[in-house]
Amino acid sequence: MTAASPEQEAARLREQLEQWNYQYYVLDDPSVPDAEYDRAMRQLVELETQHPALLRPDSPSQRVGGEPLAGFTQVRHELPMLSLDNAFNADELEDFNRRVLERLKLAPDTELEFACEPKLDGIAVSLLYRDGVLERGATRGDGTTGEDITHNVRTIQSVPLRLRGSGYPQVLEVRGEIYLPKAGFEALNARAREKGEKTFVNPRNAAAGTLRQLDARLTAERPLQMCCYSVGLYQGGALPERQSDILEQLHQWGLRINPESKVVRGFAACDAYYDELAQRRDALPYDIDGIVYKVNELALQEQLGAVSRAPRWAIARKFPAQEEVTRLLAVEFQVGRTGAVTPVARLEPVFVGGVTVSNATLHNSDEIERLGVMVGDSVIVRRAGDVIPQVVSVVQAERPDDARAVVFPSACPVCGSALEREPDEAVLRCMGGLVCGAQQKAALRHFVSRRAMDIDGLGDKLIEQLVDQQLVDNAAGLFHLEKTQLTNLERMGEKSADKLLKALEASKHTTLERFIFALGIREVGEATARNLARHFGSWEALSAASEEALLAVPDVGPVVADHLRQFFDDAGLMGVVEQLRAAGVHWPDVEVVAAQTLPLDGQTWVVTGSLQAMGRSDAKAHLQALGAKVAGSVSAKTHCVVAGPGAGSKLAKAEQLGIDVIDEAAFVALLAEHGVTL
């Protein structure tokens, strides 16, 4: 065979690298290891270095910019980038639907088709392609004029430097959102903390700061993504006549679109889509702050037109704000079950994330120092879903003259014991152990929780009374409670007491992994407890294990092994374990199974939709018991998806990727095959 010329080899490498980029960053379906990609990139760079005439502006090697810019130049948008009107509840969304129907002179019960998609919390941008090659990237700015950020946009892997396929207009302006995924944001802030640098408040703030870097080499280090949502100017070609079809066409040309996008018909379906995304919002790998609805037919969009700043054919229904400004009134200190002393901000009540928040965590002294927060400050509070509210920054400009520094206690605020801080930790800990009432209460709350011993009827208020009245000082004491003691407590009648005693008796029959988890050993979560139970098979073997033996267990590192041995070497704690067993707490023998012999070892499963025979957390636990890894999203590495009623985008993606999908009946049958009975 004739050896390829440098031109042919460079063309082949460019095509191959762009194909791999497309599969990885647009389809979320990586096809080669990173090392393979890196080898091909090195070969292309070497060729372009040896033959400078081969270097093209759309080459994958040109994604990382050269020398920093002196500043940003202004860009005037050929077509204005309009903003969207907002709806904040279902009534306002219904009003939007009514106005659309009235302007189109349609009957009130007409169900129009809407293209729906999550409203990404990022930076709106415009990408201009000429003859399929990226010519310019610009920010939205004021809608008429933005900033030229081409040097930064070129570094984003999900932005094609050259469109794929054919049939695109000679001039095509693509509009979309540049954002920083949650994982990338966390990694970025972790690196900043390691270097002692200032951290970003949220992913949007980080994305905005990244796009305004004059040095594109810094931008290239941050994992920005771009997701397109519409087109602006186009010349020398035609586009489909529906919004959803335009997005699909852009996807075929190599641009990323949101996989959660959906076409629905009528207001009720729009409302249902909002509810569905609101429930899954916190599980998404990126921040969204609402849902965008667009009349799907472009001909109808033209009829509806626009006002000066917003189109009449689209609206954004916003989620409840996840960040708000309020005032820090005081800082109190709480003691957890491991003795950790946590500063808690007492706030002027503020509605954020769908609830009224009056408390937020400040984590530890290092975090307070990093924030520079003082009592009396105006602070930004963030709450996302079920995440504990936290103070994320201080509004320095509004600091009052009488603001006071946050002073940590010199002794435990509950029992007065000494506080210590280990050299490698940021947390102060009370050394009082089980003589500390706060630690007793926290340990009991963990012990009785659903995923631990699952003792129904033992709520926080009852635990408070049991400890305060010195009826119980450790978990074993729960199993010695008498009916007369219980009926003397507040809101505990005879029926409630009988019910609790029955629940305590029933909880005595448990599993070794639940028992290990219930003990509240530091750093030992459910997965670690499960691995320990499988590896050792009995409490005796586990408690006698050396650190070396413990390190042989999957998921157990030096820190966890040290915490385990500290627990086993503590005569008082082991005494509580013996008291529990003497009170009748027991479990069946565990068959010691090597991890590699588990039937689903090495497989990744996803559970989606509603299950009838069990909860999704139970399904996850059963899969993990069989050796599977359970993921929250579908990718090319997923082995199988369990799909119950109501399964949505995960099911669609599994079908698109050709991944096996089973329903709940087949899943229950699979579990039964491997000896799991429900």
N, C-alpha and C positions, 0 to 999 in steps of 0.2 A: 504493500500500500504506500502511496505517496505521502510523505510527512506533511502535516498541515503547516501552512505559512503562518507567520506571526499574526497577520490580520485575521486569518480564519480561527486561530487558537484564541485570540483575544475575544472575538465575537462569540465563540462557543462558551468561554468562561463567563462573559457578561450575561449571556442568556441563562446559563446554569445557575449563577448566583442570584439573579432576579427571580428565577423560578423558586429557588429555595426560600428567598425572602418572602415571596408571595405565600408560599405554603405555611411558613412560620408565623408571619406577622398579620396576614390577612385572613387566612383560613384556620389559624390556630391548629395546624396539622403538620408539625415538623417532620421532615422526611429523612434527614441525615444528622449524624452527630455534629456537635460544634467543631470538633477537630477537622472533620471533612470540609466543612464550610471554610474554616480558617486556611486550610491548605490551598483551596481553590482561589481564595482572595489573595494569598501571598503570590501565587503564580501570576495572577492578573496584574498585580502591582509591579512585579518584576518585569513583565512584558512591557507595560506602559512606561517604565523607567528606561528600559533599553531602547524602546521605540516611541519617543515622545509624540510622534504623529498619530499614534493609535489612541491617545488620550482623548476621551469625549466627555462633555459635561454631564451626560446621563449615565456614566460608568458607575457601577456600585462602589468603586474605589474612591469616588469623590464625595461620599456622604459626610466625611469629616472635613470641616473647612480648614482654610489656611490661616493666615495672620488675622488677628482681631480687627474688627471694623472700628473706625474712629467715632461713628455714631449712626443713628438710623435715619433713613430718608423717608419722605412722605409718599404715600401712594393714594391716588384718587381712584375710587372704585367706578368702573364703567357703569354698573348698575348698583344703586344703593343697597347696602346690607341692612335691611329693615330689622327692627326688634319685634318681639311678639307681645300681644296683650296677654294678661294673666287672669286665670280663674283660680280662686282659692277654696272653692267647695263645689259640690255637685250641682247646687242651684245655679251658680254662675256659669258652669259648663253647659247646663241645660239652656240657659239664656242665650249663650253663644250659638247653640244648635238652632234655637228658635229664630234668631236673627238671620242666620244663614238661609234657612228655609223661606223666610219672608222675603229676603232680597232676591232669591231665585224664583219667587212666586210659586212655591211648591206647597202642597197640602201639609198641615201641621204634623200629620202622622207619617210623612215620608221618611224613610230610613236611608240616609245618604251613606256613601262609602267613605270612611276616613282611614288615612294612613297614620298609624300611631307608633311612636317610638319614645324611649326614655330620653329625658332632657339631661344630657351629660353636663356635669358641673366643671366646665373647662373654659377654654378661650376660643371664641369664634374666629375662624380664619378663612381666607380665600386663596385657592391655588389656581394659577393660570397655566394651562397647557397650550402650547402652540405646536401643531403637527405631532401631538402626542408626547412632546417633551416638556418637562416642568420648566417654566420660564420664570415664575415669580410666586412668592408666598407673601401674604400680607395679613396684618391683624384687621379686625373689624373697625377699630377706632370709634369714631362718632357715627359710623354708618356710611359716611360720604368719603372720609379720608382716614386711612390707617397708616401703619408703619411697615416698611419693607423688611420682612424677616426671612428672606429666601435662604440666607446662609445657615440659619438655624433649622428651617423646615427640611432642608436637604439631608440633615442628619437623622431624621425620624424614619425608622425602617419601614413603617407601614404607609409611608408616602412614596408612591412609585416615581422614580425619576423619569421613566418613560412608560406610557400606558401600554397595557397588554392588548393583544389581538388587533382588531381593525374596526373600521366603521365609525370611529369617533370624529366629532366635528374638528375642522381645522383649528378653530379657537374654542377652547372649552374652559370655563371657570367653574371649579368645584368648590363648594362651600361645606365646611364641617367644623368639628370641635377638636381641638388638641387638648389632651388631658393626661394626667399622671395616674396610672392604676394604683390602688391602695397598697399593694405589695411593694411597688417601686417607691412610693412615698415613705413607707416605714423604713425601707432600706436606706433611703436618702437621709432621713433624720437620724438613723442609727449611726451612719458614718459621721454626720455632723457632730453628734454627741461625743463620739470617740475622739474627734479632733478638738473638742471644746468650742465648736463653732455654733452660731445661732441656728436653731431649727426653724422649719417652716410651720405655719399654723395649721394649714390643711393642704390637700392635694392641689386644689385650684390655685392657691397662693404660690405653691411650688412650681406649677406649670407656667404661670404668668411670669414668675421670676426667671425661669429657665429660658423662655422665649425672648426675654429682653437681655440675654447675655450678648455682649459684643464679640466674645470669643466662642465660636461655634464648637470648638473642641470641648468646652465645658458642657455645652448642650448635649453633645454626643454621648457624654458619660451618663446621662439621665434617661431612663426608659420611657420617654414620651410616646403616646399613641395618637393617631389621628383617625377619626371616624367621620365619614361624610354624611350629610343629611339633605343636600339639595344642589342645584346648579344655579349659576347666575348667567353671565353672558355666554352665548355660544353662537358661532358663525361657521358657515360652510359645512353644514350637516344637520341632521334631524335627530330628535330625541323621542322616546316613547311618550304617550299621551296620558299616562297616569304617574303620580308621584312614586308609588311603590315600584312600578316598572323601571322608572329612571334609576332608582337606587340599585335595583338588581342589575341594570346595565352597567352602572358605575362599578359594581362589584366584579363583573366580568372583565372590565378594563383594568382590574388590579387594585381597586380602592377598597378600603375596609368600610363595611356598614355594620350597624348594630344588629346582632343576631336576635335581640329581643323585639325587633320591629314586627308589627302585625297590622294587617288590614281587617277592619271590622265594619259592621253595618249598623248604623243607628246609635242614638244617644246611650241607650242602656248598655250596649256592648262597649262603648267608650268608657263608661263608668266602671264596668266590670274589669276592663283592662287596667284601669287606675288601681283598683283594689288589689288585683293580682300582683302588680309590680310593687305596690306599697308593702305588701307582705314579704316580698323577696328582696326588697331594697338593700338591706344590710348584708345579704349574702352575695350580692353582686361584687365583682372584683374591681369596681370603679364607683365613684360617687355620682349619684343622680339627684337632682333637686325637683323633679316633676316629670310630667308626661306632655309631649307635644302632639297635638292633633291637627291634621291637615286634610282639607277636602281633597279626595284622591284624584278626581278628574281635573286635569289642567284646564280644560275648556270652562269648567265651572269656576275655577280659580280666577280666570280672566274676567268672567262675568261679575264676580264679587269685587275684584279690584282691591285697592288698598287706600288707607288714609295716609297722611304724610309720614308717619313713623312706623306703621304696622299693617300687615295684610289683613283683610277681612275674612280670609279663608282659613286662617290658622290661629291657634291659641295654645298657651301653655298652662296646664293645671299644675300648680305648685304643691309640693309636699309641705307639711309643717316645717318651719325653719329648724335647722339642726344647730344653729349658732345664734346666740343673742347676747346683748350687753346688759349686765346688771352690776350691783354693788356688793363687794365683799364686806359683810357685817362683822364677822368674827371667825376665828379658826379654833376648832376643838380637836382633841386627839382621841382616837378610838384604838382599842387593843384587840387584835384578832386571835385566832386559835393557836397560831404559832408564836404569839407574843409580839408580832410586828405592830409597831405604833404608827398609825396612819393619820396624817393631818387631814381634817375634813373642813371644807369651806362652808360656812353658814352664809347664805346669800339672801339678798332681797328677792322674794319669789318672782320668777320670770317664766313665761310660757315658752317652751322650747322643745322641739322634737315630739310635739303632740301632748305633752304633759306639763304641769307646773313644777318647776324645779326650785328647791330651796336649799339643797345640799349638793356639794360636788367634791370629788376627791382631788387632793393636791399631791398624792403619791408619797413623797418623802422630802427630806431636807434639801437634797440635791435639786429636785424639781422646783422647789420654792426659790432656791437661789438662782436657778436658770431663768425662771419667770421674772424674778425681781419683784414679786408681788408683796403688797403690804395691806394690812387691814384698813379698810376705807376706800381702797382702789375701785375704779370701774374696771370690770374684767369681762372678757369674752368667754362664755360658757358653751360647751358643745355637748350635745346628746344625740347619739345615733341609735335608734331602735332600743334594744334592751341594754345597750352599753351604759355603764355607770357614768353619769354626767361628770365632766372634768373641766377645769379651768385651763384654757389653752393659751391665753395671752392677757397682757395688761394694757389698758388704754392710758399710756403714760401722760398724755396731754391733759387728762382729766383728774390727775392725782390731787387730792385735797391737801391743804396745809397741815391738817391734823392726822395724816396717815401714820400708822404705827407698824413697826417691824413685827414679823411673826417670830415668836419666841418659843422654842421647843422646851418641854418639861425636863427637869433634871432627874425625876423619878417617875415610876409608872403612875399615871393619873387615876388608876383604879385601886391598886393594892399597895402602892408606895415602894415597891421593890426597885432595885437598881435597873437602869437601862444600859444596854451595851450595843455597840455597833461593830460587827466583824469587819476586818480590813477590806474584804472584797465585796462588801454590801453597802447599799445606800440606806438600808433600813435600820432604825433603832428597834431593839427588842427588849421586852420586859423579861427579867430573869426569874420572875415569880413562879413560872410553871403553873401547875395545877392548884397552887394556893391563890392564884389570881382569878377572881370571879369572872372577869371579862374573858379570859382564856377558857375557863370552864364552860361558860355559856356558848362561846363560839365552837368549841370542840363538840359539845352536845348537839348543836344545830347541824353540824356536819354529819355526825354519827347517825342521826335519825332521818337524814334527807332521803329523798326518793331513790337516788342512785347508790346510796349506801345501804343502811339497814331497812329503809323504807317503812318507818313506824308512823302510821297515820294517826293524826290527832295530837301530835306533840309539836305545837307551834311555838313561835318565838316568845309570846307572852307567857305561856305555860312554863317554858324553860326558865325564863326570868324568875318566876315565882319559886320554882323548885330549887334554884341555886340560892336566891336571896333568903329563902326560909331554911336553908341548909338541909333540905331533904335529900339532895343529890349533890355530890361533888365530883363524880366521874360517871362514865357510861355504864359501868356495872351497877351503880346505884339505882338506875332506872328499873332494873329487873327485880328490885326488892321493895318497890313501892307498894303500899297497901291501900285498899279502897278508902279507908277512913282518912288517910293522909290526903288523898286526892279530893275527896268531897269537901274538905275544909278550905280548899283553894277557891279563888274568885272564879265565878262562871263555870264551876264544875259540879254538876248534879250527879245523881247516882247513875243515870244512863250514860252520861259522858265518861264517868269513871270506869264503868264496866266495859265500854267500848275501847277505851285506851288500854286497859289491862289485857283485853283480848288481842289487841294489835301488838302489844309487847310480847305476849306469848307466841303469836304467829311468827314474829320476826326472829325468834330464836333459831328457826330453821332457815339457813341462808346458804350462801356459797362462799368458798374461800376467797375468791377475788373481791366479792362485796365486802367481806369482813376486813380484808387488808385495806381496801380503800376507805372504809368507815373509820379506821383508826386515826386517820388524819396525819399520817407520817409526811413530813415535809417533802415536797416535790414528787410524791407518789400519787399520780392521778389514776383514772380508771384503766387506761391502756397499760400503764406500768403494773398496776395491781393484777391485771389479767395475765400479763407475761410472767410475773413472779409465780402466780398460782400454777400456771401450766408447766413452768420450768421445774419447780420444786415438788409440787404435788401435795405437800402437807405443811402445816404450820411449823411442825417440829423441824423439818428439813430446812425451811426458809429461815427460821430464827437462829438456827445453828450455823448458817452459811457464813463463810469468810468473805471479806471484801472481794477477794479474787474470784470466788465462786459467784458472787452477786454481779460482778462485771461481765460475766459470761451470758447474762440475760439480755435479750434484745431490749433496747430503750433504757438500759441502766448504765449510766456513766459514773465517773468518780464521785461527783457531788451527791447523786442519789444513793449510791452505795454507802457513802459516809453517813448520810442521814438515816439510812436503814440500820446500820450497825450501831449508831448512837441510840436509836430506839431500842434495839434488842439488848443493849448493854445497860439500859436504865432499869434498875430493879423495881422502881415505883411503877413505871409504865407497863413492864411485863407482869407486875402484880395485878394490874387492872385487867390485862388479857386473861390471866388465870381466873380472876373473879368472874369474868364474863362466861368463860367456859364452865365454871362451876355452877353458874346460874342457869345453864342449859343451852347456851348458844352453841350451835353445832352446824356442820355442813357435810355433804357427801364427799367421799374420796375423789380426788382429781387424778385422772389418768395423765401421767407425764408423757407429753407428745412433743417430739422434736419439731421445731418450727417448720423445717423443710418438708415434713410429712403431712402437714395440714392440707386438706383437699383444695383450698382456694389460695394457697400460698403464691405470692407473686402477682396475683390478679388485682386489678383496680375496678371496683364496682361503684355505681351511682344509684341512689334511691330517690325517686321523684313522684309527685302526686300523692294522693291520700290512700292509706292502707286501712283495711277494715279489721283484719285479724290481729294487728299489732300497730304500735306507733312507729314512726320512722326511726326514732332513736333505738327502739327495740330491734328493728330490722338491721340497723347499723351494728348493734352489739352482736347479733347472730352471725353476721358476715365476718366481723372481726374475729369471732371465736373460731371460725373456719379458716382463718389465715388471710382473709382479703383485706386490702386497703380500701377504705370507703372515702371517695372524693366528693366535693361539692359541685363539680362541674364536669361536663363531658368533653373528652378530647380523644385524639387518635389512640391514646394509650389505654382508654377505657375498655375493659373486657366485656362487661355486660351492664345493662341498665334495667332496674326493677321499676316498672311504671304502673302506678295506680291511677284511679280516676282523677282527672284534672291535671294530668301531666302536660306541661306546655313546651317551652323552648328546649329543655334538655332532651325531651323525647324527639322533638323535630331534628335537633342536631345529631342525635344518635342515628336516626334513620338516614340523614344526609351522609353520615360517615360510614354507613353500613355496619354499625355496631349491633350486636345481639341485644334484643329487648325481650323481657319476659314480664308477664302480668303477675298479680299477687298469687293466684292459684298455682302457677308454675313455680314461683318462689317458695311457697309453703311446701310443695312437693319436693323441691330440691333440699330444703332444710330437713325434711323427714328422711330423705335418702341418707343423710349424714347424721341421723340420730337425734335431730333437734325437734322436739315436740312442743307444740304451743298449748 
